[in-house]
Amino acid sequence: MLGATVGIALELGYICAGWVSVGVSTWTGTNMSWRLPFIFQFIPLVPVLAGYPFIPESPRWLASQGRSAEALDVLTSLHASSKDVHNRFSRTEHRQIEAQSSWGSMFTTYRRRTLTAALVMFGYPLAGDYFLATYGPGLFSAFGYSTTKSLIFQAAWLTLLLINFIVMPLIDRVGRKVLIGRPSANIMVTGIQLLAVEPYFLFIFLTLANLILFVLYLPETKNVTLEEMAALFGEEDQVAVRKEDIHLED
């Protein structure tokens, strides 16, 4: 969930930009109609910079640097739960990380995993979401809507991205394939409805290709740690220590 906040922050930026554009769209005869949106984007930098010292380091990176105690502290704070007062979950994961921690394996043992992550990373923007987020007002104007209405439609569409606040805690409950596949199908349907706009021919094809690859190629990774994913990708089992083999005292 902590990593997902990066995407959430990006979407919040789009939403704010959309509604700020609506607000200044009627300002005429003043250069503040473009200066204010430009200045506004610096406001979120204040909490980002203020919160930067409180962002924990990656426990895997800490372990690779020999900072084992700090890695355990980070895991404990991330997985703190009233149902696990003895921190068995974080201690078990820490033991796994300690036994197996290597960035270089991303490009050797775990090549397929790295390529899969790249597929997901590049597949999403290729589906056309960023195109619509950037050029949406021009698209709506091409359909005959006024400038103000086009900006309102754009801001309203961007606001729907807030549903990701609901989706974020469901990632390890529902599964990633469902949460990735269904939006891809929805984007493709939207593209078919916008066939009159030439770029969407390309986006329909790319989204269909993404959907097929996601369904057939991507394994479901919910509730699986990074150390235990080899079997899901058809790789040789490289897990040094499995959770069920770790016995901790309370």
C-alpha positions in Angstrom: 0.0 0.0 0.0 2.9 2.4 0.8 4.2 2.0 -2.8 0.7 2.6 -4.2 0.6 6.0 -2.7 2.9 7.2 -5.5 0.2 6.5 -8.0 -2.5 8.0 -5.8 -0.5 11.2 -5.5 -0.1 11.3 -9.3 -3.9 11.0 -9.8 -4.6 13.6 -7.1 -2.3 16.0 -9.1 -4.4 15.3 -12.3 -7.6 15.9 -10.4 -6.4 19.2 -8.9 -5.1 20.4 -12.3 -8.5 19.6 -13.9 -10.6 21.6 -11.4 -8.1 24.5 -11.2 -8.4 24.7 -15.0 -12.2 24.8 -14.7 -11.9 27.6 -12.2 -9.7 29.9 -14.3 -11.3 29.0 -17.6 -13.6 32.1 -17.4 -10.8 34.5 -16.4 -10.3 36.8 -19.4 -8.0 39.8 -19.8 -5.5 38.6 -17.1 -2.4 36.5 -17.3 -3.4 34.9 -14.0 -5.4 32.4 -15.9 -2.2 30.6 -16.7 0.0 31.9 -13.9 -2.2 30.5 -11.1 -2.2 26.9 -12.4 1.5 27.1 -12.8 2.0 28.4 -9.2 -0.5 25.9 -7.8 1.6 22.9 -8.7 4.3 24.0 -6.2 1.9 23.8 -3.3 2.0 19.9 -3.0 5.8 20.1 -2.8 5.6 21.5 0.8 4.0 18.3 2.4 6.2 16.1 0.2 9.4 17.7 1.3 8.1 17.9 4.9 7.2 14.1 4.9 10.4 13.0 3.1 12.4 12.4 6.4 9.6 10.1 7.6 9.6 7.8 4.6 11.2 4.5 5.6 14.1 3.0 3.7 13.5 -0.3 1.8 14.0 -3.2 4.3 15.6 -5.2 1.5 18.1 -2.5 0.8 18.9 -2.1 4.5 19.5 -5.8 4.7 21.8 -5.7 1.7 23.8 -3.0 3.4 24.2 -5.0 6.6 21.7 -2.9 8.6 19.7 -5.8 9.8 18.2 -4.2 12.9 17.0 -1.2 11.0 15.4 -3.5 8.4 13.5 -5.3 11.1 12.3 -2.0 12.6 10.9 -0.9 9.3 9.1 -4.2 8.7 7.7 -4.1 12.2 6.3 -0.5 11.7 4.8 -1.4 8.3 3.2 -4.7 9.5 2.1 -3.6 13.0 -1.2 -5.1 13.9 -3.2 -5.7 17.1 -3.7 -9.3 15.9 0.1 -9.9 15.8 1.3 -8.4 19.1 4.6 -10.4 18.9 5.3 -9.2 15.4 5.6 -12.8 14.0 4.8 -11.7 10.5 7.5 -9.0 10.2 10.1 -11.2 12.0 9.4 -14.1 9.6 9.7 -11.8 6.5 12.9 -10.3 8.0 14.4 -13.8 8.4 13.6 -14.5 4.7 15.1 -11.2 3.5 18.2 -11.9 5.6 18.7 -15.3 4.1 18.2 -14.0 0.5 18.8 -10.5 -0.6 20.3 -9.6 -3.9 19.5 -6.8 -6.4 21.6 -8.3 -9.1 19.3 -11.4 -9.3 16.7 -9.1 -11.0 18.6 -9.4 -14.2 19.8 -13.0 -13.9 17.7 -15.4 -11.9 14.6 -13.2 -12.0 14.7 -12.0 -15.6 11.1 -13.0 -16.4 9.9 -11.3 -13.2 11.7 -8.1 -14.2 10.2 -8.2 -17.7 6.7 -8.8 -16.3 7.0 -5.7 -14.1 8.2 -3.7 -17.1 5.2 -5.0 -19.1 2.8 -3.7 -16.4 4.6 -0.4 -16.1 4.6 0.4 -19.8 1.3 -1.3 -20.6 -0.8 1.0 -18.5 0.2 4.3 -20.2 0.1 2.7 -23.6 -3.6 2.0 -23.0 -4.4 5.7 -23.6 -5.1 6.9 -20.1 -2.4 9.5 -20.2 -3.5 10.6 -23.7 -7.0 11.2 -22.5 -5.8 12.9 -19.2 -3.7 15.3 -21.2 -5.7 15.9 -24.4 -9.2 15.2 -23.1 -10.5 18.8 -23.3 -9.5 19.0 -27.0 -11.2 15.6 -27.6 -14.5 16.9 -26.0 -14.2 20.1 -28.0 -14.0 18.1 -31.2 -17.4 16.7 -30.3 -18.8 20.2 -30.2 -18.7 21.0 -26.5 -17.8 24.5 -25.3 -14.4 25.1 -23.6 -15.9 25.3 -20.1 -18.0 22.1 -20.6 -15.0 20.3 -22.0 -12.9 21.2 -19.0 -15.7 20.2 -16.6 -16.0 16.8 -18.3 -12.3 16.3 -18.1 -12.1 17.2 -14.4 -15.1 15.0 -13.6 -13.5 12.0 -15.4 -10.3 12.6 -13.6 -12.1 12.7 -10.3 -13.4 9.2 -10.8 -9.8 8.1 -10.3 -10.5 8.5 -6.6 -11.9 5.0 -6.7 -8.3 3.9 -6.3 -8.5 4.8 -2.7 -11.0 1.9 -2.4 -9.0 -0.4 -4.6 -5.6 0.1 -2.8 -6.4 -2.0 0.3 -8.0 -4.7 -1.8 -4.8 -5.5 -3.8 -3.9 -8.5 -1.6 -7.5 -9.6 -1.1 -9.0 -9.5 -4.5 -5.8 -10.0 -6.5 -3.8 -7.9 -9.0 -5.0 -9.6 -12.2 -8.6 -8.7 -11.5 -7.7 -5.1 -10.6 -5.6 -4.6 -13.7 -7.7 -6.6 -16.2 -11.1 -5.0 -15.6 -9.9 -1.4 -16.0 -8.1 -2.5 -19.2 -11.4 -3.9 -20.5 -13.2 -0.6 -19.6 -10.6 1.5 -21.4 -11.0 -0.6 -24.5 -14.8 -0.2 -24.5 -14.3 3.6 -24.1 -11.9 3.5 -27.1 -14.5 1.7 -29.2 -17.0 4.4 -28.4 -14.5 7.0 -29.6 -13.6 5.4 -32.9 -14.1 8.8 -34.6 -10.9 10.0 -32.9 -8.0 8.6 -34.9 -5.5 8.0 -32.1 -7.9 5.7 -30.4 -7.5 3.1 -33.2 -3.9 2.6 -31.8 -5.0 2.6 -28.2 -7.7 0.0 -28.8 -5.2 -2.3 -30.3 -2.6 -1.7 -27.5 -5.2 -2.1 -24.7 -6.5 -5.4 -26.3 -2.9 -6.6 -26.5 -2.4 -5.6 -22.8 -5.5 -7.4 -21.7 -4.6 -10.6 -23.5 -1.0 -10.5 -22.0 -2.3 -9.7 -18.5 -4.8 -12.6 -18.5 -2.6 -15.2 -20.1 0.9 -14.2 -19.0 0.7 -12.5 -15.6 0.5 -14.8 -12.5 -1.5 -13.9 -9.5 0.8 -12.7 -6.8 -1.5 -11.8 -3.9 -0.2 -12.7 -0.5 3.1 -13.9 -1.9 6.4 -12.4 -0.7 9.1 -11.4 -3.2 11.2 -14.2 -1.9 8.6 -16.8 -2.7 7.6 -15.9 -6.2 10.0 -18.1 -8.2 7.5 -20.9 -8.6 4.8 -18.6 -10.0 7.1 -17.6 -12.8 8.4 -21.1 -13.7 11.8 -20.3 -12.3 14.1 -22.5 -10.2 13.2 -22.2 -6.6 15.7 -19.9 -5.0 14.0 -19.4 -1.6 16.6 -19.8 1.1 14.0 -19.9 3.9 10.3 -20.5 3.7 7.8 -18.9 6.1 6.4 -22.3 7.2 10.0 -23.5 8.0 10.7 -20.5 10.3 9.8 -21.1 13.9 9.9 -18.1 16.2 9.4 -17.8 19.9 6.9 -15.2 21.2 
